[in-house]
Amino acid sequence: MAELHVIGQLVGASGFPQRRLFCKWGLHAGSAWKLLEGLREGQTQVDDPQAGDMAYWCHPIDVHYATKGLQGWPKLHLEVWHQDSLGRSELLGYGFCHVPSTPGCHALTCVTWRPRGTWGERLSRFWLGGGPQLLAPDPAYAADRFRLRTEAAGTVRLQLGLILRHFERYGVQC
Amino acid sequence: MTAGGGGPGVFLVAVNGQIESGEFPGFDDLYCKFCFVYGQDWVPTAGLEEGISQITSKSDVSPTTLIWNFPIEITFKSTNPSGWPQIVISVYGPDFFGNDVVRGYGAVHVPFTPGRHKRTIAMFVPESTSRLQKFTSWFTGRRPEFTDPKVVAQGEGREGKAPKAPECSPCMAADCGLATHFSCWQQGSPTQVCEEFNSDSKSSLNQCYSCLLSSSNEGAISRLCDHFLQRSDQRYKEAGL
């Protein structure tokens, strides 16, 4: 079986309208992939940047996959949330990016979006916070986005390093 | 640099570098501590795993940057890239009243391609949850701090919920209550077991030690040694540690 190590960090996020951000992240892969070591999902701490716009989490990611096929290459799904001073959480963006496929160190930026809502919902979000969220942010429903109206949100920065093993035995050049 | 050594699948990672400088707007007279956090398959073979730097200040030559130039030299041996070492840096400095408070924690993975790398680590400080706590901590100088800075290098438990309690498996050598706590302690912190050590009999305690030592859980064994060194416990010598 070929093996893949993803070792890196969820560095931080910028470009969001609020400070005090945290991120819920998860790695999803196809059925041929098996997670051998590491945490597949997690939640970062809430960061309130004192200087500048970027919220830094530096959340470590260290996973070890074994695979029998190339289908379902691992993807990282992210949800950026805002925690206000009263302790309520508000969704600011969804995003995903594929794990790179060449060995080495990669600096990635993942764009995010959030559901737009109707005019009334946008007004209530402006004054009260909150706002529409996806019922099931499950990647299985990713193909069903046709009726969704979204707007752009900020970007998330990641630094991922990849180590691949035994891929050339199966005729895959990385 | 990486090198092969020993049996099949064993590799070495040698890290040479320095903590060069830091940018902390608004703070001066800071010192930093570093330590390494790594997985179970990794073991340091040479060099220093921890260090404390000098206290440095801003100057006319460099009014915004604090220069430490603090060397880092360590070599690891491993069989598995999982648990790749991370360096955890904590920065401390005086506050308005002169108390030593934490100014930042940060962690980054050691780079895994050979060559020269420069890493800039963003630092963060834990925040008090209530305003009253923020005010009293400013006053008394007792800011929120991590009891173990290594928690910065881990992904679990960051969301503020208490992490799940580790599972207790009773030690096979003895069935006293202390043995159960002992196995728990392999994952947790030694202070909660301290009271029990005082009350239990010597023989069952030695049985627990032998169980722990035979488990070859190096992290737990070193925590045990540190714990007894601090307490200068007689049992440290009796147990033959």
Interface residues (C-beta under 8 A of the other chain):
Chain A: H5 I7 G8 Q9 V11 G12 F22 L36 E37 G38 L39 G42 Q43 T44 Q45 V46 D47 D48 A51 Y56 C58 H59 P60 I61 D62 V63 H64 G104 C105 G161 I163
Chain B: P25 G39 N80 P81 S82 G83 W84 Q86 G106 A107 V108 H109 P111 F112 T113 I121 A122 F124 E127 V152 A153 Q154 G155 E156 R158 E159 G160
